[in-house]
């Protein structure tokens, strides 16, 4: 028996999964820490984490994995990494982290990105980068340059969160084209680094790491890292990808018309497109997908809602730390539409689907004589789904077909209320699979290390465990509730509703 090891570097926790190569099944998994990692918020709309903490939790998760499933570490044929996207890690020449990472939900750089979008020209940015520079990694680096010049002067290389973990594993400073695109460091038209944006920001391309293929032997586990992890030195590191491209990959979503979704801390719908068709208002974003090649381009069109699992987690604290399955049962006690109660699920930084405008969460229509705990819990889950559906409407307008959506059987998709609202408000079929991000990273490592000859071979152990389809009666009810949600959004943010719901 041989194995593949995958790490998922999240903002809430680090997960490690061990796959049996022959069966494609996950034989062991571990998560660390057991409580969510802290996100430091020094100012409103800031969000930082220490990369060193990510590494420590990788060490802890690996130790737990070994303790729960004794395996010969010399039989690990490859290590894969998936990670929270859009973060900024700064490394000096000694390999030391210069400051806490500015992570995905940090909004401090929005003004720099908006100004670049205007001054470089919206048409130029969209036709070349497929995105506004917005709040992405390049704009965060510009913020450091302008606000922390002493730190900026010490930078040897910048990294995405997964690049940092790969560096800790192998000592190699590298990234991928997909990673560059997620930071708006990539020019799709020229198939090269986005030199125009770097020049505008006054940033040297020398700060970018070496580029390696997503599926490739990118380095080997160093003796130092092997000792710290209790693994075998020389093990190949053979895959890395951002969390949403990887989630799509883990669900075998690789071709135009295929769509993946997640409902973790943030909620995402990610569809594959083969054409460079940006949203003119950059409310959804395009990145290079993991299997894209110059001869056969594949772009991932991503809509992101920051306030997803974090809203459910916040409510859990408010209702007395109830288990999530009990919260789901309570939500099911309220009727569809929560008797007029509407939740706008924002409040976790600026939202891209709202054109990078800051938006707080809001509960509308509360009646003390009608609404109780189940209504609030249902309204929150429906509000998240309606915001995702709002983003899917934008994706459809950009040419992405959203008819069947695949997701892992995890997080918000464990809730029957959430699943029911998702399929009926969006008129989509939902397929749930026995996989997660860390397993996807392990499968990717198998392809990169040459263990699997193709993605088809890598997905031998992937199984569909549930299909949920819309029904006519529920569709009508959810469409009415979605209409009320859209009305609430339009009152809160005028001119926000520009695309019709899918009927």
N, C-alpha and C positions, 0 to 999 in steps of 0.2 A: 504494500500500500504506500502510495506517495501522496503528498499534500500540497495545497496552495494556501497561502495566508493573505488575508485582506484586512486592511485597516481603514476605518471610516473616521476621519478627523472632523468631528462636528463641533458646534459652538456650545452644545449642551453636555456632550460626553464623547468619549472615544470608544469605538466598538472594534473588536477583533473577531474574525470568523476564520475557521479552518475547514477547508473543503477536501474531501476524498476525491482524488483525480479520477479514479476509475468509475465511480458512481455519479459524480457531480453533486453529491449531497453534502450539506453542512454537517460536520460531525461534532463541532464544538463552537461555542461563542462566548464572549465575555464583554462586559461593559464597565468602564470606569470613568469617573466616579459614579457611585450609586445615586448621589444627589447631583442636580444640574450644576455645571461649572458656572462660576460667577462671571458676569460681564460687567466690567467697570464702566460707569457712566459719570465721568468727571463733570460734564456739562450736558445740558439738554441736547439730545440728538447725537451725542457721541457714544461710541461703543468700542471697548478695547478688551483684549485678552493677552495674557503673557504666553508667547509660543513655548517657553520652557515648561509651562504647565501642560500643554498638549503632549509634549514629549514624555513627561513624567507619567501621564495617564496611559500613554502607549506602553510604557514599561509595566505599569500596574495591570493593564488589561492582558498583556502577554503572560505575566506571571499567573494570573487567574486562569487563563486558557490552559497553561501547562499543568496547573494544579487540578483542574477538573477533567482533563483528558490527557493522560500521559502519552506522548508521542515522541518518536525519534526525530529530533530537530534536523538531523542531516537529510531527512527525506522530504523536506520542504523544497519544492522545485522552483518556487517563485513567490515574491511578495508584491502585492498591489496596494495602491494608496488612492483613496478618494477623500475629498476635503471640502470644507466650507469655501464657497467661491468669493472672489472679489476682495479678499483680505490683503493687507500690505504688511510684509515682514521685511525689516531692514537689517542687513548683515554687514559688519566691518571686515577688514582683511584678515582678522584673526578668527573669523567665524562667530563672533559674538553678536547677539541681538542688541541693537542700539536703543530700542524703545518698545513698549508694548505694541502688539499688532493692532492696526486699525481695521476692524472686521466689517463684514458684509452689511450690517444694518446701521453702520455709522454714517451720518448724513452731513458731516462738517464740510465736505468738499463740493457740495451741490452748486454753490455760486460759481466756483471755478469752472465746473463742467458746463454750466449754462452759458457762461460768458464765452467759452471756447466754441460751443455750438453756434452761437450768434456770430462771433467774429470770424471763425473759419468758414462759416456758411452752413446753414442747415442742409442744403442740397449736397454740398461737398461731403459733409460728415456722414450723411445717410448713404450716399452712393459709394463711399470708400470704406467707412468703418461699420456701416449698417446700424449704427447707434449714435445717439448723442453721447459725448464724453461723460455727461451726467455725474453720477456719484461713484464711478467705477475706479479701479485701482490707479490708473494714470492720474486722475484728478486728485486722489488722496496723496499721491506722491508730490504733486504740485503744492498741495496744502503744506506738507512737511517742508518743502523748499522755501516757501514764503514765511512760515511761522516758526520753524525750528531750524534755522540755517546752520547752527552748530552741529546738529544731528545729521542734517543733509550732507555736510562736508565730509563726514566720516563714512558715508555709505560706500561699500565695495560692490554689493549686488542687492537687488530687490528680489523678493520671493513671494509667491503665493503660499498659503498655509501648507498645501501638500508638498510644494517644493522644499519647504523648510524641513518637514519630516523626512523626505527623501535624502536631504542633506545630512540630517542626523544619522540616518541609516548607513549612508555610503560615503559621506564626505564630499560628494559631487554637487556643485552648484548648477542646477539645470532647470528648465521648464519645457513646456510644449507649445505648439502653435495654438491648440485649443485653449491653453492657459493664457497665452498672450491675447487671444481674442476676447476672453472674459474680462480682461483689464482694459480693453480698448487700446491695446498696443499693436493691433493687427490691421493692415489694410487689405481688405478682401479683393479689391479690384486689382491691386498690384501683386497680391500674394507675397507680401513682405511686411516687415515691421512698419508701424504707422509713424514714419519719420516726421510727417507733417505735424502731427499732434505733439510729438516730442519736441520738435523745434519751437512750436508755439509756446509750450510750457517751459522751455529752456532746460530740458532734461537730456542728458547724454544717453544715447543707446548703449553705451558701454556698461551702464548699470543693469542691463537686462542679462539674465543668465544664458548659458549655452542652450540651444534648442535641441531636444531629442524627440523621437517618435513616441506617441502615446503607448503603442504596443511595441516594446523593444527592451532589450537588456540595457538599462540606463545606468547601471552600476552594480556593485556587489556589497553585501553586508560587511562592514569593516570589523576588524577584530575588537575594537573598543565598543562599538554598538552591540556586537554579538555577545560580549561579556555582560553588558548591562541588561540585555534582554533575555539572556539565557538561550540564545539561538546559535546556529552554526555559521561561523564566518565564511564569506564567499557566496552565500545564498543570493541569487539574482534579485534585484529590484527591477521589475519588468512591466510595470503599468502605473500610470497616474492620471487622474482626471478629476475635474470639479464635480461637486456632488450631484448636480442636475444632469449633465451629460452622462455621468456614471449611473445615475438612477435609471435613465433611459436605456443605457447599455445593459444594466442588470436585468431589465425586463425584455431584452432582445428587441428594443426599439431602435432600428438602424436605418430605415428606409422612408422615403416620402409617404405621407399619409398615416404614419404610425405615431402614436401619442402616448406619453407617460405622464404620471402625476405623482406628487408626494404631498403629505400632510403632516410634516414635522413642525419644527419651530416656525419655519415659514411654509407657505403653501405654494406649490409650483405646478403649472401645466407646461409641458415641454413637447413640442411637435417637430417633426423632421421635414425640412424643405430642401429642395435641390436648387432653388433660385435665390438670388440676392434681392429679396423683396422686403425692405424695411417698413415698419410702421412710420408714417410721416410725422407722428408726434412722439416717436420713440417711447411709447408706453409698454410695448413688448420689445424684447431684444433678441438679436441673432448672434450666435457664437458658432465657432467651428466645432462640428460634432466629432466624436472620437474616431469614427471610421472614415472621415473625409479625406479625399485625395485630390490632387489637381485634376486628374482625369475624371473623377467621379465625386464632385463636391457634395457634401452633406452639411447643412446648417441646422442647428437646433434653435428653434424660435421659442423663447422662454417668456412666460408671464409669471411674475412673482408677487405674492402677497406676504408682507412681513408679519402681519398679525394673525397667525394661524394657531399652531400648537401653543405659542406663548400666551394667547388669549385663554385657551383652555386651561393651561397651567395656572394662570392668574386666577381664574374662576375657582379652580380647585382649592387654592389657598383661602379664598373668600368663603367657600361653603364648608370649610372645616376639614380639609385634607381627605376628602372622600376618595376612594379608589376610582380610577377613570371609568371602569365598567359600570360602577354604581351611578356615576354621573350620567353615563349614556342611558341607563335604565330610567333615570329620573327625566331626562330630556324627552324620552319616548312617551311619557305620560301626558305631555302637552300636545295639542293638535297641530297639524301643519299650519304654519304661519304664526304660531304662538299667540293667537288671538290678538293680532295687530301689533305685537311687540317687535321692534326692529332694532337690530344691532349692526352698527357700522364698525367692522373689526380692524380698525387701524390703531395707531398709538405706539408703533414700534419703528419710529423713524419715518423718513419721507417714503412715499409709495410711488413706484415707477408707473403703475397703471393710472395714477392721478398726476402724471407729468412731473414727478419729483416734488410735489407739493407736500408740505407737512400736514398731517391730518390726525387728529386725536380720535380715539375710540368714542363712540356715542351710542347710548341706549335711548331710543325714541318711542313714545307712545305708552309709557309706563302708567298703569292704572293700579293703585294700591288695593282696590276692591276685586280686581280680576286676576292680576298676575302674581304668581308665586315662583318658588325656586325652579320647578320644571320649565316654566315659560322662559325664564332667563337663560337656562342652559340650552334649551332648544333654539331660542333666538340667536344665541351666540354661534351654534353650529350652523344654522341656516345662513347667518350673516357671512360666515367664512365661505360657505359654498356659493352664495350669491356674488361675493367679490371675485371668487375664482371664475364663475360663469361670466361675469362682466369682462374679465381678462380674456376668456375664451372667445367672446364675441369680437374682441379686437383682433385676436389671432385669426379668426375666420375671415375678417375683413382684409387681412394681410395675405390671404390665400392658403392658409393651413387648414386642411380638412380635419375636423374634430368630430368624429362619429363614434369611435371606439377608443376607450382610454384604458391603459394598463397601469396597475399600481401594485406595490407590495402590500401584503396583508399586515399592516402595521399602523401605528400612530392614529391619526384621525379616521383612517379608513376602517378601523376596528369598530367604529360606531355604526349601528344599523341606521340611525337617524341621519348621520352624515352621508352614508352611501345612498340612501333613498333620496335625500335632497339633491345630491350631486347628479344622479342619473336623470331625475325628473325635471329639475330646473334647466339643465343643459341639453336634455333630450339626447343623451349619449348612453352607450352600453359600457359597463365597467367590468373589467376582468382583474381579479386579484390573484397574485402569485406568491409562491413560497420563497421569497427572496428578500434581501435587503441590500443596503449600500455596500457593506463590508463583503458580502458574498459576491456582489458584482465586481468589486475590486480584485477579489481572489480569482474569479474567472478571467478577468482581463490580464492578470499576471500569467495565467496559463497560456493565453494566446501570445503574450509578449515573450515568454520564455521558450516558445516553440513546443510546449506540451500538447496544446490543441492546434490543429492545422487550420481551423476556421471557427468563426463564431458559432456556426451550427453545431460543431462538435462540443464547444464549450458549454452549450445550453442543454446538454443531455439531461441534467438533473432538475431543470426548471419545470415546475408543474403549476397549472392553473387550478386553484382551489375553490374559486367562487366566481360566478357571473351574475351581475345584477342588471336588469333591464328596466326601462321606464314603462309605466302603464298609463293609459289614457286618463283615467280619473285623477290619479295623483299628479300627472303632468299639469292638468288644468289648475289644481290647487296650488302647486308650486309656482306656476307661471304667475298666478295672481299675487302670491307672496313676494316673488321676485320683482314684480312691478311696483309693489309698495316699497321695497328696498331701494329700487332705482329712484323712486320719487324722493325718498329720504336723502339719498346721496345728492340728487340735483338741488335740493334745498340747502344742503350743507356746502356743496361745492358747485356753484352755478356753471352751466355749460359742460358739465362732466359727462353727460349722457349723449353720446353722438353715434352709437351703434345700436341697432335694435337687437333684442334678445332673439335667440334661435327658436323658431316655431316649426 
